[in-house]
Amino acid sequence: MTTSDDSPLYPAIDPYESGMLAVGDGHELYWEVSGNPDGAPVVFLHGGPGGATNADQRRFFDPAVYRIVLFDQRGCGRSTPHASAPGADLSANTTWHLVADIEALRDHLGVASWHVFGGSWGSALALAYAQQYAERVRSLVLRGIFTLRKAELDWFYEGGASAIFPDWFERYIAPVPPAERGDCIGAFHRLLHHPDPAVHGPAAVAWSTWEAATTSLLIDAESIEKFSQPEFALAFARIENHYFVHKGWFTEGQLIEGATALADIPGVIVQGRYDACTPATTAWDLHRAWPEAEFVMVPDAGHASLEPGIARALVAATDAMARLPQP
């Protein structure tokens, strides 16, 4: 989605530092830092999993105030090895590997504690990280809450959302043999790891464009085009599906039940009222389990972070967190 001159985001900036961090298991993570080198550190946790970072994500933060850290999670973006590679091994790509990676990056950058920002899958990763390392988290800003409970996965990947997007759901399930459509996530797992590009390629594009078509209140053609690119689509679909087959390596309801550990962390939950990917019930469940956090329901938005109402709410949240007393 493009941004206009009246965008609520801060102006575009470039990183002043970047690198690759070896985190074990043969993985190296791309990371970058922008904004104020002496500012309050904030780490951005991208969606997907497998979605990678982009330049607009720096713009949710006041560059005069924040030291802005972005990184590509295992297997995607500029991190290596890439999940689109033939024979890609995802066995060392799990939620708990990523939580450990965040800690490794924090230590590498010499950060004692930082603000944490995550949307969609990034909200799940932020919750998992904060519940394990609460002492490292100055604040949480979360958007489009996703916790990988069975009902959430069933809604989006097994047919619930077809009630809103029947045309796009038909395209999504097209590669899946009819006999396997009772378990689309499982069927796609087989298809996405098939050695023949004529099998895994169309499956990846079907999986990825289903998400791209349903994230915004109004369908965004640019997002669909990006998610249709074969290399991006294959890594994105393989990583997402791998996580969803394993339910994120969470017990059912773990992230909501664990929210009591967040009581002393300042937080903001931002949710689009008409979010078809991660419906508002999950954000509401998190709000009830973590009432200390501010809850913002954006009345005219879906899931995407760059929809104007959501972007405004997120910038307001990061501005508010910047005013907290710094340790």
C-alpha positions as CSV (number, residue, x, y, z in Angstrom):
1,M,0.0,0.0,0.0
2,T,1.4,3.4,-0.9
3,T,1.5,6.4,1.5
4,S,0.5,9.9,0.5
5,D,1.8,13.3,1.5
6,D,-0.8,13.5,4.2
7,S,0.3,10.2,5.7
8,P,0.2,9.9,9.5
9,L,3.7,8.3,9.3
10,Y,7.0,10.1,9.9
11,P,9.1,11.0,6.9
12,A,11.1,8.3,5.2
13,I,14.6,7.7,6.5
14,D,17.5,5.4,5.7
15,P,19.4,3.2,8.2
16,Y,22.7,4.5,9.5
17,E,23.9,1.0,10.4
18,S,23.2,-2.5,9.3
19,G,24.7,-6.0,9.3
20,M,24.2,-9.7,9.5
21,L,24.1,-11.6,12.8
22,A,24.9,-15.3,13.1
23,V,22.4,-16.9,15.5
24,G,23.2,-20.5,15.1
25,D,21.8,-23.4,13.1
26,G,23.4,-21.9,10.0
27,H,21.1,-18.8,10.2
28,E,22.2,-15.2,9.7
29,L,19.7,-12.4,10.3
30,Y,19.7,-9.1,8.5
31,W,19.4,-6.2,10.9
32,E,19.4,-2.4,10.6
33,V,19.2,0.7,12.8
34,S,17.8,4.1,12.0
35,G,16.7,7.2,13.8
36,N,18.6,8.7,16.8
37,P,21.7,6.7,17.8
38,D,21.2,8.0,21.3
39,G,17.4,7.5,21.3
40,A,15.1,5.1,23.1
41,P,15.6,1.7,21.5
42,V,12.6,0.1,19.8
43,V,12.5,-3.3,18.0
44,F,10.0,-3.8,15.2
45,L,8.7,-7.4,14.8
46,H,7.3,-8.0,11.4
47,G,4.4,-10.1,10.4
48,G,4.0,-13.3,8.6
49,P,5.9,-15.1,9.9
50,G,8.0,-14.8,6.8
51,G,6.9,-11.3,5.8
52,A,10.2,-9.5,6.2
53,T,10.8,-5.8,6.8
54,N,10.4,-2.8,4.6
55,A,11.3,0.9,4.6
56,D,7.8,2.1,5.7
57,Q,8.1,0.3,9.0
58,R,10.7,2.7,10.2
59,R,8.2,5.5,9.8
60,F,6.0,4.5,12.8
61,F,8.6,6.0,15.1
62,D,9.8,9.6,15.7
63,P,13.3,9.4,14.3
64,A,14.4,12.2,16.7
65,V,13.4,10.2,19.7
66,Y,13.8,6.5,18.8
67,R,16.8,4.3,17.9
68,I,14.8,2.1,15.5
69,V,15.8,-1.5,15.1
70,L,14.4,-3.7,12.3
71,F,15.4,-7.2,11.4
72,D,14.3,-10.0,9.0
73,Q,13.3,-13.1,10.9
74,R,14.8,-16.5,10.0
75,G,14.3,-17.6,6.4
76,C,12.9,-14.4,4.9
77,G,13.9,-11.0,3.5
78,R,17.7,-10.5,3.5
79,S,18.3,-13.2,6.2
80,T,19.9,-16.4,5.1
81,P,19.4,-19.2,4.2
82,H,16.2,-18.2,2.4
83,A,13.1,-20.4,2.8
84,S,12.5,-20.3,-1.0
85,A,15.7,-22.3,-1.6
86,P,15.4,-25.8,-2.9
87,G,15.3,-28.3,0.0
88,A,14.9,-25.5,2.6
89,D,15.1,-26.9,6.1
90,L,12.8,-25.2,8.5
91,S,13.5,-27.4,11.5
92,A,15.5,-24.6,13.3
93,N,12.8,-22.0,12.5
94,T,10.4,-21.9,15.4
95,T,8.8,-19.3,17.7
96,W,11.4,-20.1,20.4
97,H,14.3,-19.8,18.0
98,L,13.0,-16.3,17.1
99,V,12.5,-15.3,20.8
100,A,16.2,-16.3,21.3
101,D,17.2,-14.4,18.2
102,I,15.6,-11.2,19.6
103,E,17.6,-11.6,22.7
104,A,20.8,-12.2,20.7
105,L,20.2,-9.1,18.7
106,R,19.5,-7.0,21.8
107,D,22.8,-8.2,23.3
108,H,24.6,-7.6,20.0
109,L,23.4,-4.0,19.9
110,G,24.2,-3.3,23.5
111,V,20.6,-2.6,24.5
112,A,19.6,-3.1,28.1
113,S,15.9,-2.9,27.5
114,W,13.7,-1.7,24.6
115,H,10.3,-0.9,23.4
116,V,8.7,-3.7,21.4
117,F,6.3,-3.2,18.4
118,G,4.6,-6.0,16.6
119,G,1.6,-6.5,14.3
120,S,-0.2,-9.7,13.2
121,W,2.3,-12.5,13.6
122,G,4.6,-9.9,15.1
123,S,2.0,-9.4,17.9
124,A,2.3,-13.1,18.8
125,L,6.0,-13.0,18.7
126,A,6.0,-9.8,20.8
127,L,3.7,-11.5,23.4
128,A,5.9,-14.6,23.5
129,Y,9.1,-12.5,23.9
130,A,7.6,-10.2,26.6
131,Q,6.1,-13.1,28.6
132,Q,9.6,-14.7,28.7
133,Y,11.7,-11.5,29.1
134,A,9.4,-9.0,30.7
135,E,12.4,-7.2,32.3
136,R,13.8,-6.4,28.9
137,V,10.5,-4.7,27.6
138,R,9.9,-1.0,28.3
139,S,6.5,-1.0,26.4
140,L,4.4,-3.0,24.0
141,V,2.6,-1.6,21.0
142,L,0.6,-4.4,19.3
143,R,-1.6,-4.4,16.2
144,G,-4.0,-6.9,14.6
145,I,-3.7,-9.4,17.4
146,F,-2.9,-13.0,16.4
147,T,-2.2,-15.8,18.9
148,L,-2.5,-19.0,16.7
149,R,-5.4,-20.5,18.6
150,K,-7.2,-23.2,16.7
151,A,-10.3,-21.0,16.1
152,E,-8.1,-18.2,14.7
153,L,-6.3,-20.6,12.2
154,D,-9.6,-22.3,11.3
155,W,-11.3,-19.0,10.6
156,F,-8.7,-17.7,8.1
157,Y,-7.3,-20.9,6.6
158,E,-10.0,-23.5,6.8
159,G,-13.0,-21.6,5.5
160,G,-14.5,-19.1,8.0
161,A,-13.3,-16.0,6.1
162,S,-14.8,-17.4,2.9
163,A,-18.1,-15.9,4.1
164,I,-16.6,-12.4,3.4
165,F,-14.2,-13.2,0.5
166,P,-15.8,-16.2,-1.3
167,D,-14.1,-15.2,-4.6
168,W,-10.6,-15.0,-3.2
169,F,-11.1,-18.1,-1.0
170,E,-11.9,-20.1,-4.2
171,R,-8.6,-19.0,-5.6
172,Y,-6.8,-19.9,-2.4
173,I,-8.1,-23.5,-2.3
174,A,-7.7,-24.1,-6.1
175,P,-4.4,-26.0,-5.8
176,V,-5.8,-28.2,-3.0
177,P,-7.4,-31.5,-4.2
178,P,-11.1,-31.6,-3.1
179,A,-10.5,-34.6,-0.9
180,E,-7.9,-32.7,1.1
181,R,-9.9,-29.5,1.7
182,G,-11.0,-30.6,5.2
183,D,-7.4,-29.7,6.3
184,C,-6.2,-26.9,4.0
185,I,-3.2,-26.1,6.2
186,G,-2.0,-29.7,6.1
187,A,-2.6,-30.0,2.4
188,F,-0.7,-26.8,1.7
189,H,2.2,-28.2,3.8
190,R,2.5,-31.1,1.4
191,L,2.2,-28.9,-1.7
192,L,4.6,-26.2,-0.6
193,H,7.3,-28.7,0.1
194,H,6.8,-30.7,-3.1
195,P,10.1,-30.7,-5.1
196,D,8.4,-29.8,-8.4
197,P,8.2,-26.0,-8.9
198,A,5.1,-26.6,-11.0
199,V,3.4,-27.8,-7.7
200,H,5.0,-25.6,-5.0
201,G,5.0,-22.4,-7.1
202,P,1.2,-22.1,-7.7
203,A,0.5,-23.2,-4.2
204,A,2.7,-20.5,-2.7
205,V,1.1,-17.8,-4.8
206,A,-2.4,-19.0,-3.9
207,W,-1.5,-19.0,-0.2
208,S,0.2,-15.6,-0.2
209,T,-2.3,-13.8,-2.4
210,W,-5.2,-15.0,-0.2
211,E,-3.6,-13.1,2.6
212,A,-2.7,-10.0,0.5
213,A,-6.3,-9.7,-0.8
214,T,-7.9,-9.9,2.6
215,T,-5.8,-7.6,4.8
216,S,-7.2,-4.2,3.9
217,L,-10.8,-2.9,4.2
218,L,-10.4,-2.2,0.4
219,I,-8.4,-4.6,-1.7
220,D,-4.9,-3.3,-2.4
221,A,-3.6,-4.3,-5.8
222,E,0.0,-3.3,-5.0
223,S,0.0,-5.7,-2.0
224,I,-1.4,-8.6,-4.2
225,E,1.3,-7.9,-6.8
226,K,4.1,-8.0,-4.2
227,F,2.7,-11.2,-2.6
228,S,2.5,-12.8,-6.1
229,Q,6.3,-12.6,-6.7
230,P,7.5,-16.2,-6.8
231,E,10.5,-16.0,-4.5
232,F,8.7,-13.9,-1.9
233,A,5.6,-16.0,-2.1
234,L,7.4,-19.3,-1.6
235,A,9.4,-18.2,1.5
236,F,6.3,-16.5,3.0
237,A,4.0,-19.4,2.4
238,R,6.4,-22.1,3.5
239,I,7.3,-20.3,6.8
240,E,3.7,-19.3,7.6
241,N,2.4,-22.8,6.9
242,H,5.3,-24.4,8.9
243,Y,4.4,-22.3,11.9
244,F,0.7,-22.9,11.6
245,V,1.0,-26.7,11.2
246,H,2.8,-26.6,14.6
247,K,0.3,-24.1,16.1
248,G,3.3,-21.7,16.7
249,W,4.7,-24.2,19.3
250,F,2.2,-22.8,21.7
251,T,-0.3,-24.7,23.9
252,E,-3.9,-23.7,23.1
253,G,-4.5,-20.2,24.5
254,Q,-1.0,-19.8,25.9
255,L,-0.4,-16.2,24.9
256,I,-3.8,-15.0,26.3
257,E,-3.4,-17.0,29.5
258,G,0.2,-15.7,29.9
259,A,-0.8,-12.0,29.6
260,T,-0.9,-11.7,33.4
261,A,2.9,-11.4,33.1
262,L,2.5,-8.1,31.2
263,A,0.6,-6.2,34.0
264,D,3.6,-3.9,34.7
265,I,4.4,-3.2,31.1
266,P,2.8,-0.1,29.5
267,G,1.0,-1.2,26.4
268,V,-1.4,-0.3,23.6
269,I,-3.5,-2.8,21.6
270,V,-4.6,-1.4,18.1
271,Q,-7.3,-3.4,16.3
272,G,-9.3,-2.8,13.1
273,R,-13.0,-3.3,13.6
274,Y,-13.3,-5.1,10.2
275,D,-10.1,-7.1,10.3
276,A,-10.9,-10.3,8.4
277,C,-7.5,-11.9,9.0
278,T,-7.3,-11.6,12.7
279,P,-10.8,-10.8,13.9
280,A,-11.3,-8.4,16.8
281,T,-12.4,-11.1,19.2
282,T,-8.7,-12.1,19.8
283,A,-7.7,-8.5,20.5
284,W,-10.7,-8.3,22.9
285,D,-9.6,-11.5,24.7
286,L,-6.1,-10.1,25.1
287,H,-7.6,-6.8,26.4
288,R,-9.6,-8.7,29.0
289,A,-6.6,-10.7,30.1
290,W,-4.4,-7.5,30.1
291,P,-6.7,-4.7,31.1
292,E,-3.8,-2.4,32.0
293,A,-3.1,-1.9,28.3
294,E,-4.9,0.8,26.3
295,F,-7.3,-0.7,23.8
296,V,-7.9,1.2,20.5
297,M,-10.6,-0.2,18.1
298,V,-10.2,1.6,14.8
299,P,-13.7,1.9,13.4
300,D,-13.0,2.0,9.6
301,A,-10.1,-0.4,9.1
302,G,-9.2,-4.0,8.4
303,H,-5.9,-5.6,9.2
304,A,-3.1,-3.7,7.4
305,S,-0.8,-1.4,9.3
306,L,-0.8,1.3,6.6
307,E,-4.6,1.8,6.5
308,P,-4.9,5.4,7.6
309,G,-6.8,4.9,10.9
310,I,-4.5,2.1,12.0
311,A,-1.4,4.0,11.1
312,R,-2.6,7.1,13.0
313,A,-3.3,5.0,16.1
314,L,0.1,3.3,15.9
315,V,2.0,6.6,15.6
316,A,0.0,8.0,18.5
317,A,0.9,4.9,20.5
318,T,4.6,5.1,19.8
319,D,4.6,8.9,20.5
320,A,3.0,8.1,23.9
321,M,5.5,5.4,24.7
322,A,8.3,7.8,23.8
323,R,7.1,10.1,26.6
324,L,7.5,7.4,29.3
325,P,10.4,7.9,31.7
326,Q,13.4,6.2,30.3
327,P,15.6,3.9,32.5
